[in-house]
Amino acid sequence: MKPEFYKMTFKTLTLSALVASTLIAAAPAFAGGNTANVVQNGWLNGVAGGQAGDFNHLELHQWGFGNDIFATQDGSDNVTAVGQTGINNGVDSHQQGAFNLNAVAQIGNDNYANTETTGFGNSNAVIQLGDGNSASTSVNGVGNSSLIVQY
């Protein structure tokens, strides 16, 4: 066989391995004890994070305006912590399971936060500082709690 064939095959295999590892890395975590931390600065950024399992920690931060966060966790004893500073930012955070904490803090104007929890023993907390902000929590199950503070 010619050397060009080996070079082409090596390049193809290398590229395939890189694509496969990227797809695996982009998938939600399906085991316990995982931590994910994302920080974004600027305008019109978006981040989505998902975890399934127990004792996971998802931390997402954004500074700027027009930024969006979508977070989801399934399992027990998980924590989603979201922080945003700026204008016209949004958060949608969903959790399902038991003894999870869903926490959102926003500083700025015209921001929104929506949290949803299903299961038992879960907590939602939204704190917003600024003008024109909106927040909503939806809780389904037993022994869950929600808190919204705006000032």
MDTraj code that builds the backbone (N, CA, C; nanometers):
import mdtraj as md
import numpy as np

residues = "MET LYS PRO GLU PHE TYR LYS MET THR PHE LYS THR LEU THR LEU SER ALA LEU VAL ALA SER THR LEU ILE ALA ALA ALA PRO ALA PHE ALA GLY GLY ASN THR ALA ASN VAL VAL GLN ASN GLY TRP LEU ASN GLY VAL ALA GLY GLY GLN ALA GLY ASP PHE ASN HIS LEU GLU LEU HIS GLN TRP GLY PHE GLY ASN ASP ILE PHE ALA THR GLN ASP GLY SER ASP ASN VAL THR ALA VAL GLY GLN THR GLY ILE ASN ASN GLY VAL ASP SER HIS GLN GLN GLY ALA PHE ASN LEU ASN ALA VAL ALA GLN ILE GLY ASN ASP ASN TYR ALA ASN THR GLU THR THR GLY PHE GLY ASN SER ASN ALA VAL ILE GLN LEU GLY ASP GLY ASN SER ALA SER THR SER VAL ASN GLY VAL GLY ASN SER SER LEU ILE VAL GLN TYR".split()
xyz = np.array([
    [0.0821, -0.1168, 0.0000],
    [0.0000, 0.0000, 0.0000],
    [0.0876, 0.1247, 0.0000],
    [0.0317, 0.2298, -0.0524],
    [0.1060, 0.3546, -0.0649],
    [0.1045, 0.4312, 0.0672],
    [0.2103, 0.5115, 0.0943],
    [0.2147, 0.5911, 0.2176],
    [0.0998, 0.6909, 0.2281],
    [0.0503, 0.7406, 0.1155],
    [-0.0615, 0.8366, 0.1185],
    [-0.1861, 0.7731, 0.1796],
    [-0.2049, 0.6429, 0.1514],
    [-0.3195, 0.5725, 0.2070],
    [-0.3115, 0.5696, 0.3594],
    [-0.1948, 0.5406, 0.4133],
    [-0.1769, 0.5366, 0.5579],
    [-0.1970, 0.6740, 0.6208],
    [-0.1463, 0.7781, 0.5549],
    [-0.1643, 0.9139, 0.6057],
    [-0.3119, 0.9508, 0.6071],
    [-0.3833, 0.9192, 0.4998],
    [-0.5255, 0.9497, 0.4903],
    [-0.6037, 0.8724, 0.5960],
    [-0.5706, 0.7438, 0.6141],
    [-0.6384, 0.6622, 0.7145],
    [-0.6119, 0.7157, 0.8546],
    [-0.4880, 0.7513, 0.8841],
    [-0.4539, 0.8070, 1.0147],
    [-0.5301, 0.9367, 1.0403],
    [-0.5361, 1.0252, 0.9412],
    [-0.6093, 1.1519, 0.9560],
    [-0.7580, 1.1262, 0.9794],
    [-0.8148, 1.0328, 0.9059],
    [-0.9571, 1.0009, 0.9210],
    [-0.9859, 0.9446, 1.0599],
    [-0.9023, 0.8525, 1.1074],
    [-0.9214, 0.7951, 1.2407],
    [-0.9048, 0.9002, 1.3501],
    [-0.8066, 0.9880, 1.3342],
    [-0.7836, 1.0942, 1.4325],
    [-0.9032, 1.1880, 1.4381],
    [-0.9523, 1.2295, 1.3213],
    [-1.0677, 1.3183, 1.3162],
    [-1.1904, 1.2509, 1.3766],
    [-1.2113, 1.1243, 1.3470],
    [-1.3243, 1.0504, 1.4034],
    [-1.3155, 1.0431, 1.5553],
    [-1.1965, 1.0201, 1.6076],
    [-1.1786, 1.0149, 1.7530],
    [-1.2065, 1.1497, 1.8177],
    [-1.1629, 1.2582, 1.7543],
    [-1.1896, 1.3918, 1.8079],
    [-1.3380, 1.4226, 1.8085],
    [-1.4073, 1.3905, 1.7003],
    [-1.5520, 1.4144, 1.6936],
    [-1.6236, 1.3324, 1.7990],
    [-1.5870, 1.2057, 1.8135],
    [-1.6512, 1.1197, 1.9134],
    [-1.6276, 1.1711, 2.0547],
    [-1.5065, 1.2153, 2.0859],
    [-1.4788, 1.2651, 2.2213],
    [-1.5535, 1.3942, 2.2482],
    [-1.5725, 1.4774, 2.1462],
    [-1.6497, 1.6008, 2.1628],
    [-1.7951, 1.5695, 2.1913],
    [-1.8521, 1.4734, 2.1205],
    [-1.9918, 1.4361, 2.1437],
    [-2.0109, 1.3784, 2.2830],
    [-1.9173, 1.2963, 2.3275],
    [-1.9276, 1.2383, 2.4615],
    [-1.9136, 1.3472, 2.5668],
    [-1.8223, 1.4419, 2.5470],
    [-1.8016, 1.5489, 2.6451],
    [-1.9215, 1.6424, 2.6526],
    [-1.9966, 1.6578, 2.5419],
    [-2.1106, 1.7489, 2.5392],
    [-2.2357, 1.6866, 2.5986],
    [-2.2389, 1.5567, 2.6196],
    [-2.3557, 1.4894, 2.6748],
    [-2.3675, 1.5193, 2.8241],
    [-2.4899, 1.5151, 2.8778],
    [-2.5057, 1.5364, 3.0207],
    [-2.4326, 1.4297, 3.1014],
    [-2.3946, 1.4660, 3.2215],
    [-2.3286, 1.3706, 3.3100],
    [-2.4344, 1.2747, 3.3656],
    [-2.4087, 1.1446, 3.3593],
    [-2.5062, 1.0461, 3.4049],
    [-2.4584, 0.9683, 3.5260],
    [-2.3648, 1.0201, 3.6002],
    [-2.3145, 0.9519, 3.7185],
    [-2.3196, 1.0479, 3.8366],
    [-2.2785, 1.0044, 3.9508],
    [-2.2860, 1.0881, 4.0689],
    [-2.1566, 1.1601, 4.0993],
    [-2.1696, 1.2667, 4.1802],
    [-2.0525, 1.3385, 4.2276],
    [-1.9828, 1.4242, 4.1243],
    [-2.0531, 1.4655, 4.0214],
    [-1.9918, 1.5474, 3.9166],
    [-2.0057, 1.6960, 3.9479],
    [-1.9109, 1.7759, 3.8987],
    [-1.9147, 1.9215, 3.9130],
    [-1.8911, 1.9839, 3.7770],
    [-1.9778, 2.0785, 3.7403],
    [-1.9604, 2.1541, 3.6163],
    [-1.9690, 2.3020, 3.6506],
    [-1.8760, 2.3821, 3.5975],
    [-1.8703, 2.5243, 3.6252],
    [-1.8472, 2.5984, 3.4944],
    [-1.9387, 2.6904, 3.4597],
    [-1.9269, 2.7683, 3.3368],
    [-1.9346, 2.9163, 3.3724],
    [-1.8409, 2.9958, 3.3191],
    [-1.8406, 3.1404, 3.3394],
    [-1.8384, 3.2069, 3.2019],
    [-1.9300, 3.3008, 3.1792],
    [-1.9355, 3.3726, 3.0524],
    [-1.9434, 3.5228, 3.0781],
    [-1.8689, 3.6012, 2.9986],
    [-1.8743, 3.7465, 3.0041],
    [-1.9099, 3.7980, 2.8653],
    [-1.9986, 3.8977, 2.8587],
    [-2.0287, 3.9580, 2.7291],
    [-2.1767, 3.9658, 2.7013],
    [-2.2095, 3.9694, 2.5750],
    [-2.3471, 3.9908, 2.5298],
    [-2.3982, 3.8694, 2.4548],
    [-2.5276, 3.8448, 2.4706],
    [-2.6002, 3.7444, 2.3935],
    [-2.5358, 3.6052, 2.3999],
    [-2.4888, 3.5694, 2.5174],
    [-2.4320, 3.4366, 2.5388],
    [-2.5413, 3.3410, 2.5840],
    [-2.5208, 3.2143, 2.5591],
    [-2.6122, 3.1116, 2.6054],
    [-2.5347, 2.9937, 2.6585],
    [-2.5875, 2.9321, 2.7628],
    [-2.5257, 2.8112, 2.8169],
    [-2.6370, 2.7172, 2.8618],
    [-2.6150, 2.5894, 2.8379],
    [-2.7076, 2.4865, 2.8838],
    [-2.6265, 2.3784, 2.9529],
    [-2.6762, 2.3336, 3.0671],
    [-2.6079, 2.2284, 3.1403],
    [-2.7070, 2.1255, 3.1886],
    [-2.6688, 1.9992, 3.1832],
    [-2.7549, 1.8927, 3.2293],
    [-2.6758, 1.7874, 3.3040],
    [-2.7331, 1.7381, 3.4123],
    [-2.6708, 1.6323, 3.4913],
    [-2.7775, 1.5355, 3.5391],
    [-2.7443, 1.4083, 3.5418],
    [-2.8321, 1.3063, 3.5979],
    [-2.7502, 1.2215, 3.6940],
    [-2.8100, 1.1864, 3.8048],
    [-2.7396, 1.1091, 3.9070],
    [-2.7531, 1.1779, 4.0416],
    [-2.6671, 1.1433, 4.1340],
    [-2.6748, 1.1963, 4.2700],
    [-2.5493, 1.2758, 4.3049],
    [-2.5675, 1.3736, 4.3937],
    [-2.4579, 1.4545, 4.4474],
    [-2.3815, 1.5314, 4.3378],
    [-2.4545, 1.5811, 4.2385],
    [-2.3940, 1.6615, 4.1322],
    [-2.4041, 1.8092, 4.1664],
    [-2.3130, 1.8888, 4.1107],
    [-2.3093, 2.0331, 4.1345],
    [-2.2923, 2.1026, 4.0004],
    [-2.3898, 2.1874, 3.9646],
    [-2.3885, 2.2613, 3.8389],
    [-2.3863, 2.4099, 3.8715],
    [-2.2783, 2.4789, 3.8363],
    [-2.2609, 2.6204, 3.8688],
    [-2.2412, 2.6996, 3.7397],
    [-2.3296, 2.7970, 3.7157],
    [-2.3292, 2.8742, 3.5913],
    [-2.3327, 3.0234, 3.6237],
    [-2.2409, 3.1007, 3.5653],
    [-2.2324, 3.2444, 3.5905],
    [-2.2238, 3.3203, 3.4587],
    [-2.2940, 3.4334, 3.4509],
    [-2.2879, 3.5186, 3.3323],
    [-2.2869, 3.6650, 3.3731],
    [-2.2064, 3.7441, 3.3013],
    [-2.2014, 3.8888, 3.3176],
    [-2.2238, 3.9516, 3.1813],
    [-2.3132, 4.0521, 3.1743],
    [-2.3392, 4.1191, 3.0476],
    [-2.4874, 4.1414, 3.0279],
    [-2.5313, 4.1427, 2.9007],
    [-2.6742, 4.1554, 2.8780],
    [-2.7197, 4.0638, 2.7659],
    [-2.8509, 4.0267, 2.7748],
    [-2.9095, 3.9383, 2.6759],
    [-2.8603, 3.7951, 2.6853],
    [-2.8154, 3.7533, 2.8018],
    [-2.7625, 3.6183, 2.8201],
    [-2.8725, 3.5235, 2.8694],
    [-2.8612, 3.3958, 2.8350],
    [-2.9600, 3.2960, 2.8752],
    [-2.8912, 3.1721, 2.9315],
    [-2.9553, 3.1153, 3.0338],
    [-2.9077, 2.9915, 3.0952],
    [-3.0229, 2.8927, 3.0998],
    [-2.9950, 2.7678, 3.0616],
    [-3.0897, 2.6580, 3.0780],
    [-3.0176, 2.5468, 3.1531],
    [-3.0730, 2.5062, 3.2657],
    [-3.0097, 2.4035, 3.3488],
    [-3.1120, 2.2970, 3.3846],
    [-3.0682, 2.1723, 3.3851],
    [-3.1554, 2.0630, 3.4250],
    [-3.0762, 1.9567, 3.5006],
    [-3.1380, 1.9036, 3.6057],
    [-3.0764, 1.7972, 3.6844],
    [-3.1825, 1.6948, 3.7233],
    [-3.1461, 1.5676, 3.7167],
    [-3.2319, 1.4581, 3.7611],
    [-3.1533, 1.3747, 3.8611],
    [-3.2128, 1.3442, 3.9751],
    [-3.1456, 1.2631, 4.0762],
    [-3.1726, 1.3172, 4.2149],
    [-3.0805, 1.2912, 4.3066],
    [-3.0990, 1.3386, 4.4435],
    [-2.9731, 1.4078, 4.4935],
    [-2.9945, 1.4980, 4.5886],
    [-2.8867, 1.5729, 4.6537],
    [-2.8019, 1.6517, 4.5541],
    [-2.8676, 1.7052, 4.4509],
    [-2.7995, 1.7858, 4.3499],
    [-2.8147, 1.9340, 4.3816],
    [-2.7203, 2.0148, 4.3330],
    [-2.7249, 2.1601, 4.3498],
    [-2.7070, 2.2257, 4.2144],
    [-2.8002, 2.3172, 4.1816],
    [-2.7830, 2.4067, 4.0674],
    [-2.7705, 2.5469, 4.1252],
    [-2.6574, 2.6133, 4.0966],
    [-2.6335, 2.7497, 4.1436],
    [-2.6094, 2.8383, 4.0218],
    [-2.6941, 2.9401, 4.0053],
    [-2.6875, 3.0274, 3.8884],
    [-2.6725, 3.1714, 3.9342],
    [-2.5797, 3.2440, 3.8726],
    [-2.5629, 3.3863, 3.9000],
    [-2.5544, 3.4647, 3.7708],
    [-2.6277, 3.5745, 3.7640],
    [-2.6231, 3.6624, 3.6472],
    [-2.6180, 3.8072, 3.6923],
    [-2.5380, 3.8865, 3.6218],
    [-2.5312, 4.0300, 3.6448],
    [-2.5476, 4.0993, 3.5105],
    [-2.6393, 4.1975, 3.5047],
    [-2.6577, 4.2705, 3.3798],
    [-2.8035, 4.2979, 3.3515],
    [-2.8361, 4.3115, 3.2240],
    [-2.9685, 4.3528, 3.1788],
    [-3.0226, 4.2500, 3.0800],
    [-3.1538, 4.2241, 3.0899],
    [-3.2245, 4.1350, 2.9974],
    [-3.1661, 3.9938, 2.9941],
    [-3.1300, 3.9421, 3.1085],
    [-3.0799, 3.8058, 3.1188],
    [-3.1926, 3.7130, 3.1622],
    [-3.1786, 3.5840, 3.1328],
    [-3.2830, 3.4894, 3.1690],
    [-3.2288, 3.3565, 3.2153],
    [-3.3061, 3.2918, 3.3052],
    [-3.2707, 3.1604, 3.3583],
    [-3.3941, 3.0719, 3.3561],
    [-3.3770, 2.9507, 3.3063],
    [-3.4755, 2.8441, 3.3185],
    [-3.4036, 2.7257, 3.3805],
    [-3.4459, 2.6854, 3.5010],
    [-3.3779, 2.5781, 3.5728],
    [-3.4806, 2.4747, 3.6177],
    [-3.4537, 2.3479, 3.5882],
    [-3.5461, 2.2394, 3.6178],
    [-3.4723, 2.1291, 3.6929],
    [-3.5372, 2.0769, 3.7977],
    [-3.4820, 1.9657, 3.8738],
    [-3.5906, 1.8636, 3.9015],
    [-3.5496, 1.7374, 3.9039],
    [-3.6412, 1.6293, 3.9369],
    [-3.5698, 1.5323, 4.0284],
    [-3.6355, 1.4922, 4.1364],
    [-3.5736, 1.3984, 4.2292],
    [-3.6003, 1.4357, 4.3730],
    [-3.5003, 1.4140, 4.4585],
    [-3.5182, 1.4368, 4.6017],
    [-3.4011, 1.5145, 4.6599],
    [-3.4338, 1.6054, 4.7517],
    [-3.3357, 1.6815, 4.8295],
    [-3.2393, 1.7626, 4.7410],
    [-3.2942, 1.8215, 4.6356],
    [-3.2154, 1.9050, 4.5457],
    [-3.2319, 2.0522, 4.5830],
    [-3.1323, 2.1329, 4.5482],
    [-3.1360, 2.2779, 4.5693],
    [-3.1218, 2.3461, 4.4338],
    [-3.2145, 2.4363, 4.4062],
    [-3.2183, 2.5127, 4.2825],
    [-3.2064, 2.6604, 4.3220],
    [-3.0897, 2.7234, 4.3046],
    [-3.0663, 2.8598, 4.3531],
    [-3.0284, 2.9522, 4.2373],
    [-3.0967, 3.0680, 4.2304],
    [-3.0715, 3.1672, 4.1255],
    [-3.0540, 3.3032, 4.1912],
    [-2.9489, 3.3750, 4.1515],
    [-2.9278, 3.5129, 4.1967],
    [-2.9030, 3.5995, 4.0738],
    [-2.9766, 3.7113, 4.0636],
    [-2.9620, 3.8026, 3.9510],
    [-2.9505, 3.9456, 4.0027],
    [-2.8551, 4.0190, 3.9471],
    [-2.8375, 4.1604, 3.9793],
    [-2.8468, 4.2379, 3.8485],
    [-2.9399, 4.3326, 3.8437],
    [-2.9574, 4.4114, 3.7219],
    [-3.1050, 4.4343, 3.6946],
    [-3.1347, 4.4787, 3.5750],
    [-3.2715, 4.5151, 3.5392],
    [-3.3261, 4.4261, 3.4278],
    [-3.4600, 4.4107, 3.4312],
    [-3.5338, 4.3401, 3.3263],
    [-3.4851, 4.1970, 3.3056],
    [-3.4550, 4.1281, 3.4131],
    [-3.4144, 3.9880, 3.4085],
    [-3.5330, 3.8991, 3.4443],
    [-3.5274, 3.7719, 3.4027],
    [-3.6307, 3.6778, 3.4453],
    [-3.5663, 3.5485, 3.4942],
    [-3.6368, 3.4822, 3.5855],
    [-3.5923, 3.3533, 3.6376],
    [-3.7135, 3.2632, 3.6539],
    [-3.7063, 3.1434, 3.5971],
    [-3.8104, 3.0422, 3.6120],
    [-3.7462, 2.9163, 3.6678],
    [-3.7950, 2.8690, 3.7819],
    [-3.7438, 2.7448, 3.8390],
    [-3.8588, 2.6459, 3.8537],
    [-3.8267, 2.5204, 3.8322],
    [-3.9270, 2.4145, 3.8422],
    [-3.8652, 2.2942, 3.9115],
    [-3.9369, 2.2404, 4.0093],
    [-3.8877, 2.1258, 4.0846],
    [-3.9989, 2.0227, 4.0992],
    [-3.9642, 1.8966, 4.0771],
    [-4.0576, 1.7862, 4.0943],
    [-3.9919, 1.6807, 4.1829],
    [-4.0653, 1.6322, 4.2829],
    [-4.0113, 1.5296, 4.3718],
    [-4.0444, 1.5605, 4.5159],
    [-3.9503, 1.5314, 4.6053],
    [-3.9758, 1.5599, 4.7462],
    [-3.8496, 1.6126, 4.8142],
    [-3.8737, 1.7018, 4.9127],
    [-3.7639, 1.7593, 4.9901],
    [-3.6742, 1.8533, 4.9111],
    [-3.7261, 1.9124, 4.8050],
    [-3.6471, 2.0015, 4.7201],
    [-3.6699, 2.1473, 4.7581],
    [-3.5749, 2.2343, 4.7220],
    [-3.5862, 2.3776, 4.7517],
    [-3.5524, 2.4601, 4.6290],
    [-3.6333, 2.5627, 4.6054],
    [-3.6079, 2.6645, 4.5022],
    [-3.5843, 2.7968, 4.5720],
    [-3.4844, 2.8722, 4.5284],
    [-3.4599, 3.0060, 4.5828],
    [-3.4205, 3.0982, 4.4684],
    [-3.4913, 3.2112, 4.4583],
    [-3.4596, 3.3127, 4.3568],
    [-3.4428, 3.4459, 4.4285],
    [-3.3289, 3.5106, 4.4073],
    [-3.3034, 3.6441, 4.4628],
    [-3.2704, 3.7363, 4.3465],
    [-3.3443, 3.8474, 4.3367],
    [-3.3230, 3.9437, 4.2293],
    [-3.3084, 4.0838, 4.2870],
    [-3.2049, 4.1552, 4.2417],
    [-3.1842, 4.2941, 4.2797],
    [-3.1914, 4.3787, 4.1525],
    [-3.2801, 4.4762, 4.1498],
    [-3.2919, 4.5621, 4.0331],
    [-3.4370, 4.5925, 4.0017],
    [-3.4589, 4.6527, 3.8867],
    [-3.5927, 4.6949, 3.8448],
    [-3.6404, 4.6111, 3.7262],
    [-3.7727, 4.5889, 3.7205],
    [-3.8328, 4.5221, 3.6068],
    [-3.8025, 4.3745, 3.5969],
    [-3.7641, 4.3123, 3.7064],
    [-3.7327, 4.1696, 3.7056],
    [-3.8590, 4.0868, 3.7290],
    [-3.8583, 3.9619, 3.6839],
    [-3.9702, 3.8718, 3.7102],
    [-3.9162, 3.7354, 3.7499],
    [-3.9915, 3.6687, 3.8373],
    [-3.9504, 3.5368, 3.8850],
    [-4.0730, 3.4496, 3.9048],
    [-4.0566, 3.3212, 3.8781],
    [-4.1635, 3.2255, 3.9059],
    [-4.1017, 3.0932, 3.9489],
    [-4.1711, 3.0254, 4.0389],
    [-4.1296, 2.8912, 4.0797],
    [-4.2490, 2.7985, 4.0662],
    [-4.2217, 2.6769, 4.0271],
    [-4.3240, 2.5739, 4.0167],
    [-4.2725, 2.4526, 4.0922],
    [-4.3525, 2.4051, 4.1877],
    [-4.3099, 2.2933, 4.2719],
    [-4.4191, 2.1865, 4.2701],
    [-4.3797, 2.0634, 4.2422],
    [-4.4714, 1.9500, 4.2437],
    [-4.4121, 1.8405, 4.3306],
    [-4.4924, 1.7848, 4.4197],
    [-4.4438, 1.6762, 4.5044],
    [-4.4769, 1.7006, 4.6500],
    [-4.3910, 1.6490, 4.7384],
    [-4.4154, 1.6534, 4.8821],
    [-4.2948, 1.7134, 4.9529],
    [-4.3200, 1.8031, 5.0494],
    [-4.2149, 1.8568, 5.1337],
    [-4.1174, 1.9489, 5.0628],
    [-4.1619, 2.0129, 4.9554],
    [-4.0773, 2.1057, 4.8791],
    [-4.0987, 2.2479, 4.9285],
    [-4.0026, 2.3372, 4.8994],
    [-4.0176, 2.4767, 4.9397],
    [-3.9662, 2.5692, 4.8281],
    [-4.0219, 2.6904, 4.8273],
    [-3.9810, 2.7919, 4.7302],
    [-3.9682, 2.9257, 4.7999],
    [-3.8735, 3.0063, 4.7517],
    [-3.8511, 3.1398, 4.8053],
    [-3.8187, 3.2326, 4.6892],
    [-3.8864, 3.3484, 4.6857],
    [-3.8525, 3.4535, 4.5889],
    [-3.8326, 3.5819, 4.6665],
    [-3.7179, 3.6462, 4.6477],
    [-3.6894, 3.7751, 4.7096],
    [-3.6514, 3.8713, 4.5978],
    [-3.7231, 3.9850, 4.5940],
    [-3.6943, 4.0885, 4.4940],
    [-3.6805, 4.2235, 4.5650],
    [-3.5713, 4.2931, 4.5337],
    [-3.5568, 4.4281, 4.5844],
    [-3.4585, 4.5042, 4.5022],
])
top = md.Topology()
chain = top.add_chain()
for i, resn in enumerate(residues, 1):
    res = top.add_residue(resn, chain, resSeq=i)
    for name in ("N", "CA", "C"):
        top.add_atom(name, md.element.get_by_symbol(name[0]), res)
traj = md.Trajectory(xyz[None], top)
